[in-house]
Amino acid sequence: MTTSPHCARIQSAFSAYLDGAVSGHEMHEIARHLEVCDPCTGEFAALRSMQQSLAALGPAKAPADLGMKLRLAISHEFVRRQSSWRDAFSLKWENSIRPLLVQVSAGFAGSVVLLGGIMLLLGMMAAPEPVMANDGALGSMTAPHYLYSAITPGTIITNQDSVIVVEAYVNEQGRVYDYNIVAGQVDSSVRTQIVDQLLLSVFQPASVFGAPVRGRVVMTFSGISVRA
């Protein structure tokens, strides 16, 4: 079946729609289209199912020896930088400073000028690169907080009325990458409903000194039983 240009445009926006990266007007347009277009609804359902499967896998586990490898890499880089500094100074000495010493060694004034040049050269080589301070106040730290969702948040259908407490892990882009149900009913149906809502929720990420970082946020869902 040939896809119409309008359907192709709607389908190309599915990924951004699930990420909450579309405007309110685009969000309503896509939602209205999904209500009347079965092919696009099927494509959207398949994409959301794939995202749910990826979310269920959880974050990749770091190798057990990652810390040791990082320390070794840092140590090697430090040695390389030290060697590079010595080589650079030796090269400048042989090509610039030593010939200049021979030329001006006869006069005291020339020696003073040479000493000033040597100190300037050493200062340029040894001076550390400036560190730009962040605009945020020192020690400024914030936790993630909820912004909006691509769907209207709703209650969780459970076997009995209860409150479900979820600890959500939010990345630097404000998206949930993992979660943990810390209180309330836990079964496959509840997990699926929670994942649906978490995947489409957008948060202001946590920050340290104004820079976004990973963080955790505690969310509470109402579990409602539909049994007669």
SERO-4910 file (N, C-alpha, C, O; in steps of 0.05 Angstrom, whole numbers):
BEGIN
 pado doro    nc1    nc2    nc3   cac1   cac2   cac3    cc1    cc2    cc3    oc1    oc2    oc3
  Met    A     17    -24      0      0      0      0     18     25      0     37     26     15
  Thr    A     11     44    -17     27     68    -19     20     87      4     -4     92      9
  Thr    A     40     98     17     36    116     39     32    144     29     49    154     13
  Ser    A     11    158     38      6    185     29     27    204     40     39    198     61
  Pro    A     32    227     27     52    246     37     45    255     66     63    259     82
  His    A     19    258     72     12    267     99     19    245    119     30    252    140
  Cys    A     13    220    113     20    198    131     50    195    135     60    190    157
  Ala    A     65    199    113     94    198    114    105    219    133    123    214    148
  Arg    A     93    243    131    102    265    149     96    259    178    112    264    196
  Ile    A     72    248    183     64    241    210     82    219    221     91    221    244
  Gln    A     87    199    205    104    177    215    133    185    220    146    175    238
  Ser    A    142    205    204    170    214    209    173    229    235    195    233    245
  Ala    A    150    238    246    151    253    271    145    235    296    145    245    318
  Phe    A    141    209    292    134    191    314    156    191    336    150    193    359
  Ser    A    181    190    327    203    188    347    204    213    364    206    211    388
  Ala    A    202    236    351    202    261    366    177    263    384    177    275    405
  Tyr    A    154    252    374    129    253    389    132    237    415    123    245    436
  Leu    A    144    213    413    149    196    437    168    209    456    167    205    480
  Asp    A    187    225    445    207    238    462    197    264    474    211    277    489
  Gly    A    173    272    466    162    297    475    176    321    463    175    343    475
  Ala    A    188    317    439    203    339    427    188    352    404    200    361    385
  Val    A    162    354    406    146    367    386    129    389    400    125    388    424
  Ser    A    120    408    384    104    430    396     76    420    403     68    398    395
  Gly    A     62    436    418     35    428    426     17    425    402      0    407    402
  His    A     20    442    382      3    440    358      9    414    343    -10    400    335
  Glu    A     35    407    341     42    382    327     33    358    342     24    338    331
  Met    A     34    359    369     26    337    386     -4    331    381    -12    308    379
  His    A    -21    353    381    -49    349    377    -55    339    349    -74    323    345
  Glu    A    -40    349    329    -44    340    301    -39    310    298    -54    296    286
  Ile    A    -17    301    310    -10    272    309    -30    255    323    -38    234    313
  Ala    A    -39    264    347    -59    249    363    -85    247    347    -97    226    347
  Arg    A    -94    269    335   -119    268    319   -116    249    295   -135    235    288
  His    A    -92    249    282    -88    232    259    -89    203    267    -99    186    253
  Leu    A    -77    196    290    -76    169    299   -104    158    305   -109    134    304
  Glu    A   -123    176    312   -150    167    318   -165    158    293   -184    143    295
  Val    A   -156    167    269   -171    161    244   -155    144    224   -167    135    204
  Cys    A   -129    141    229   -113    127    209   -102    101    220    -84    101    237
  Asp    A   -113     78    211   -104     52    221    -75     45    215    -61     35    232
  Pro    A    -66     50    189    -38     44    183    -18     59    201      1     47    211
  Cys    A    -23     84    205     -5    100    222     -7     91    251     13     91    266
  Thr    A    -31     84    260    -34     74    287    -18     48    292     -6     45    313
  Gly    A    -18     31    271     -2      6    273     28     12    274     43      0    290
  Glu    A     37     31    258     65     39    258     73     50    285     94     44    296
  Phe    A     56     67    296     62     80    322     63     59    344     80     60    362
  Ala    A     44     40    344     43     19    364     68      2    363     79     -6    384
  Ala    A     78     -4    339    102    -20    336    127     -5    347    144    -17    360
  Leu    A    128     21    341    151     37    351    150     39    381    171     37    394
  Arg    A    127     44    393    125     46    422    132     19    435    144     19    457
  Ser    A    123     -3    423    129    -30    434    160    -34    434    170    -46    453
  Met    A    173    -25    413    202    -29    411    215    -12    433    234    -22    446
  Gln    A    206     12    438    218     29    459    213     16    487    231     17    504
  Gln    A    190      4    491    185     -9    516    203    -32    520    213    -37    542
  Ser    A    208    -47    499    226    -70    501    254    -61    508    268    -74    524
  Leu    A    263    -39    495    290    -29    501    292    -19    530    312    -23    543
  Ala    A    270     -6    539    270      4    566    272    -19    586    284    -17    607
  Ala    A    258    -41    580    258    -64    598    286    -77    601    291    -90    620
  Leu    A    303    -73    581    330    -84    582    347    -71    604    365    -83    615
  Gly    A    340    -46    610    355    -31    631    382    -21    620    390    -28    598
  Pro    A    395     -4    635    421      7    626    443    -15    625    442    -34    640
  Ala    A    462    -11    607    484    -30    605    501    -29    630    507     -8    641
  Lys    A    510    -52    638    526    -54    662    556    -49    655    566    -59    635
  Ala    A    568    -33    671    597    -26    667    614    -50    673    607    -65    691
  Pro    A    636    -55    658    654    -77    664    664    -75    692    668    -53    703
  Ala    A    670    -98    704    679    -99    732    706    -85    735    711    -73    756
  Asp    A    722    -85    715    749    -73    716    750    -45    704    772    -35    698
  Leu    A    727    -32    701    726     -6    688    742     14    705    757     31    694
  Gly    A    739     14    731    753     33    748    783     31    745    797     51    744
  Met    A    793      6    745    822      2    742    831     12    715    853     24    713
  Lys    A    816      6    693    824     15    667    825     46    665    843     57    653
  Leu    A    806     59    678    805     88    678    830     99    693    842    118    683
  Arg    A    836     87    716    859     97    731    885     93    715    903    110    715
  Leu    A    887     71    701    911     66    684    913     86    661    934     97    655
  Ala    A    890     92    648    890    111    626    897    138    636    913    152    622
  Ile    A    887    147    659    894    173    670    924    174    677    937    195    672
  Ser    A    934    152    688    963    152    695    980    154    670   1000    168    670
  His    A    973    139    649    988    140    624    987    168    611   1007    178    601
  Glu    A    963    181    612    961    208    601    978    228    617    990    246    605
  Phe    A    979    225    643    995    243    660   1025    240    652   1039    260    649
  Val    A   1034    215    649   1062    210    642   1068    222    614   1089    233    609
  Arg    A   1048    218    596   1052    229    568   1055    259    568   1071    270    554
  Arg    A   1038    272    584   1039    301    585   1065    311    598   1076    331    589
  Gln    A   1075    297    619   1100    305    631   1123    302    611   1140    320    609
  Ser    A   1123    280    596   1144    276    577   1142    296    555   1163    307    545
  Ser    A   1118    303    546   1114    323    525   1124    350    534   1136    364    518
  Trp    A   1120    358    560   1129    383    570   1159    385    570   1171    405    562
  Arg    A   1173    363    579   1202    363    579   1213    364    551   1232    379    546
  Asp    A   1201    349    532   1211    350    505   1208    377    492   1226    387    478
  Ala    A   1185    390    498   1181    417    486   1201    437    497   1211    454    482
  Phe    A   1206    436    524   1225    455    536   1253    450    525   1268    469    519
  Ser    A   1261    424    522   1287    417    512   1291    428    483   1312    438    476
  Leu    A   1270    425    467   1271    435    439   1274    465    438   1290    475    423
  Lys    A   1258    479    455   1260    508    455   1288    518    466   1299    538    457
  Trp    A   1299    503    485   1325    510    495   1346    508    473   1363    526    470
  Glu    A   1346    485    459   1366    481    438   1363    501    415   1383    510    403
  Asn    A   1338    507    407   1333    523    383   1332    553    388   1338    569    371
  Ser    A   1325    561    413   1321    590    418   1338    601    441   1353    620    437
  Ile    A   1336    589    464   1349    600    488   1379    598    487   1393    617    493
  Arg    A   1389    574    480   1418    570    481   1433    588    462   1453    600    469
  Pro    A   1425    590    436   1438    609    418   1437    638    428   1456    653    425
  Leu    A   1415    645    440   1412    672    450   1431    678    473   1442    700    475
  Leu    A   1435    657    490   1454    660    512   1482    666    502   1496    683    513
  Val    A   1490    653    481   1517    657    470   1520    686    459   1541    698    462
  Gln    A   1499    696    446   1500    722    434   1501    745    454   1515    765    449
  Val    A   1487    742    477   1486    765    495   1502    761    521   1499    777    539
  Ser    A   1518    740    522   1532    734    547   1553    755    553   1563    756    576
  Ala    A   1561    771    534   1582    791    538   1573    815    555   1589    828    567
  Gly    A   1548    820    556   1538    844    569   1518    838    591   1502    820    589
  Phe    A   1520    854    613   1501    849    636   1473    856    628   1454    842    635
  Ala    A   1470    877    612   1442    885    604   1430    863    587   1406    857    590
  Gly    A   1446    851    570   1436    830    553   1427    806    570   1408    792    564
  Ser    A   1442    801    592   1435    779    610   1409    784    624   1393    765    627
  Val    A   1404    809    632   1378    815    644   1355    811    625   1335    799    633
  Val    A   1359    820    600   1338    816    580   1333    786    576   1310    777    573
  Leu    A   1355    771    574   1353    742    570   1338    729    593   1321    711    589
  Leu    A   1345    737    618   1332    725    641   1302    730    640   1285    713    646
  Gly    A   1295    755    633   1266    761    631   1252    744    609   1230    735    613
  Gly    A   1266    740    587   1254    723    566   1251    694    574   1231    681    568
  Ile    A   1271    684    589   1269    657    599   1246    654    618   1230    634    617
  Met    A   1243    673    637   1221    671    656   1194    673    642   1175    659    650
  Leu    A   1192    690    622   1167    692    606   1161    665    592   1138    656    592
  Leu    A   1181    653    580   1177    628    566   1169    606    586   1150    590    580
  Leu    A   1182    605    609   1174    585    629   1146    589    639   1131    570    644
  Gly    A   1139    615    643   1112    621    652   1091    613    631   1070    602    639
  Met    A   1097    617    605   1078    609    584   1074    579    583   1052    569    578
  Met    A   1096    564    588   1095    535    586   1083    522    611   1069    502    609
  Ala    A   1088    535    634   1079    522    659   1052    531    668   1039    518    685
  Ala    A   1042    554    657   1017    565    667    994    546    659    993    538    636
  Pro    A    977    539    678    955    521    671    934    536    655    932    560    655
  Glu    A    919    520    640    897    532    624    876    543    643    870    531    663
  Pro    A    865    566    635    845    578    653    820    561    655    812    549    635
  Val    A    809    560    678    784    544    683    761    564    684    760    582    701
  Met    A    742    560    666    719    578    665    699    569    686    689    546    685
  Ala    A    692    587    704    672    580    724    644    581    712    639    597    695
  Asn    A    627    564    722    600    563    713    585    587    724    592    597    746
  Asp    A    565    596    710    549    619    719    534    613    745    528    631    760
  Gly    A    527    587    749    512    580    773    528    584    798    552    583    798
  Ala    A    514    588    820    527    592    846    542    567    854    532    545    848
  Leu    A    565    570    867    580    546    876    562    529    894    548    540    911
  Gly    A    564    503    890    548    485    906    519    483    898    503    470    911
  Ser    A    512    496    875    484    495    866    478    468    855    490    459    836
  Met    A    458    454    867    450    428    857    420    426    857    407    436    876
  Thr    A    409    415    836    380    412    834    373    384    827    389    369    815
  Ala    A    349    375    835    339    348    829    321    350    805    311    371    799
  Pro    A    316    327    791    298    327    768    270    335    777    262    329    800
  His    A    255    348    759    226    352    765    210    350    740    220    356    718
  Tyr    A    186    340    743    168    334    720    160    359    705    154    379    717
  Leu    A    161    357    678    153    380    661    125    374    648    106    388    653
  Tyr    A    125    353    631    100    347    617    102    319    606    123    306    608
  Ser    A     80    309    594     79    283    582     66    285    554     48    302    550
  Ala    A     73    267    536     61    266    510     32    255    511     17    259    492
  Ile    A     25    243    533     -2    234    538    -12    244    565      4    253    581
  Thr    A    -38    244    568    -49    253    594    -43    232    615    -53    209    612
  Pro    A    -28    238    637    -23    218    658    -50    208    670    -68    224    674
  Gly    A    -51    182    674    -75    170    685    -69    152    708    -46    148    716
  Thr    A    -90    140    718    -87    121    741    -77     94    730    -79     89    706
  Ile    A    -67     78    748    -57     51    741    -79     31    749    -88     31    772
  Ile    A    -87     14    730   -107     -6    736    -94    -29    750    -75    -42    740
  Thr    A   -103    -36    774    -92    -57    791   -114    -76    801   -137    -72    796
  Asn    A   -105    -97    815   -125   -115    826   -138   -104    851   -159   -114    859
  Gln    A   -126    -84    864   -137    -72    888   -128    -43    889   -107    -36    879
  Asp    A   -144    -27    902   -137      1    906   -112      4    922   -110     -8    944
  Ser    A    -92     18    912    -67     21    926    -52     45    915    -59     56    894
  Val    A    -32     53    929    -13     74    920     13     61    911     24     44    926
  Ile    A     22     68    887     46     56    876     68     78    876     64     99    864
  Val    A     90     72    889    112     91    891    135     81    873    144     58    876
  Val    A    144     98    855    164     91    835    188    110    837    185    134    839
  Glu    A    212     98    838    236    114    837    246    113    808    254     92    798
  Ala    A    245    137    794    253    138    766    280    151    764    287    170    778
  Tyr    A    296    140    745    323    150    740    323    166    714    316    155    693
  Val    A    330    191    716    327    210    694    355    218    683    373    225    699
  Asn    A    359    216    657    385    223    646    389    253    641    371    269    648
  Glu    A    411    260    628    417    289    624    398    302    604    396    327    604
  Gln    A    384    286    588    365    298    569    336    300    581    318    308    567
  Gly    A    333    292    606    307    294    619    289    271    612    264    273    614
  Arg    A    300    248    604    284    224    598    290    202    618    312    199    628
  Val    A    270    186    624    273    164    643    287    141    628    278    131    608
  Tyr    A    309    131    640    324    109    628    322     83    645    330     62    636
  Asp    A    312     86    669    308     62    686    289     70    709    285     93    714
  Tyr    A    278     50    722    259     55    744    259     32    763    269     10    757
  Asn    A    247     37    787    245     16    807    220     21    823    216     42    834
  Ile    A    202      1    824    178      3    840    185     -3    869    192    -26    876
  Val    A    183     16    887    192     13    914    169      7    933    173     -2    956
  Ala    A    144     12    924    121      6    942     96      3    924     93     16    904
  Gly    A     78    -15    933     53    -19    918     53    -46    903     73    -60    904
  Gln    A     31    -51    890     28    -76    875     48    -77    852     51    -58    837
  Val    A     60   -100    848     80   -104    826     72   -129    810     74   -151    821
  Asp    A     64   -126    785     60   -148    767     65   -138    739     70   -114    735
  Ser    A     64   -156    719     70   -148    692     52   -127    681     61   -109    666
  Ser    A     26   -128    688      7   -108    678     14    -80    690     13    -60    675
  Val    A     20    -79    715     27    -54    728     52    -43    716     54    -19    710
  Arg    A     72    -60    712     98    -50    701     93    -39    673    105    -18    666
  Thr    A     77    -52    656     72    -42    629     59    -15    630     67      3    614
  Gln    A     40    -11    647     26     15    649     45     37    659     45     60    649
  Ile    A     62     30    678     81     50    688    102     57    667    109     81    663
  Val    A    112     37    652    131     42    631    119     60    610    132     79    600
  Asp    A     93     56    602     80     73    582     80    102    591     85    120    575
  Gln    A     75    107    616     74    135    626    102    147    629    106    170    623
  Leu    A    121    130    638    148    141    642    162    147    616    176    167    614
  Leu    A    158    130    595    171    135    570    162    161    557    178    174    542
  Leu    A    138    169    562    127    193    549    128    218    567    117    239    560
  Ser    A    141    215    590    144    238    608    171    252    603    191    239    598
  Val    A    170    278    606    194    295    602    199    310    628    181    321    640
  Phe    A    225    310    637    233    322    662    254    343    657    268    343    637
  Gln    A    255    362    675    278    380    677    300    364    690    296    356    713
  Pro    A    323    359    677    343    341    689    355    354    714    354    378    718
  Ala    A    367    337    731    382    347    754    406    363    743    414    360    721
  Ser    A    417    380    760    440    396    752    459    400    775    451    401    799
  Val    A    485    403    768    506    409    787    522    432    776    533    430    754
  Phe    A    523    455    790    536    479    780    525    488    753    539    498    736
  Gly    A    499    483    749    486    491    724    487    472    701    475    476    681
  Ala    A    503    450    704    506    430    683    487    407    687    486    397    710
  Pro    A    472    397    667    454    375    670    469    349    676    489    343    664
  Val    A    458    334    695    470    308    703    447    288    708    423    296    708
  Arg    A    454    263    711    434    243    717    424    247    746    438    256    763
  Gly    A    399    239    750    388    242    777    364    223    781    357    208    763
  Arg    A    353    224    805    330    207    812    307    224    822    311    245    834
  Val    A    283    214    816    259    228    825    239    207    834    237    186    822
  Val    A    225    212    856    204    193    866    177    203    856    169    226    860
  Met    A    162    184    843    136    190    832    115    172    846    121    149    853
  Thr    A     91    183    849     70    168    862     47    165    842     37    184    831
  Phe    A     37    140    838     15    134    821     -8    123    837     -4    109    857
  Ser    A    -32    129    829    -56    118    842    -64     92    828    -69     92    804
  Gly    A    -65     71    844    -74     45    833   -103     41    839   -112     41    862
  Ile    A   -120     38    817   -149     36    820   -158      8    811   -150     -1    789
  Ser    A   -173     -5    827   -184    -31    820   -210    -27    805   -227    -11    812
  Val    A   -214    -43    783   -238    -40    767   -257    -64    772   -277    -68    758
  Arg    A   -250    -81    791   -267   -104    797   -294    -95    810   -295    -75    825
  Ala    A   -315   -109    803   -341   -102    814   -342   -108    844   -362   -104    857
***
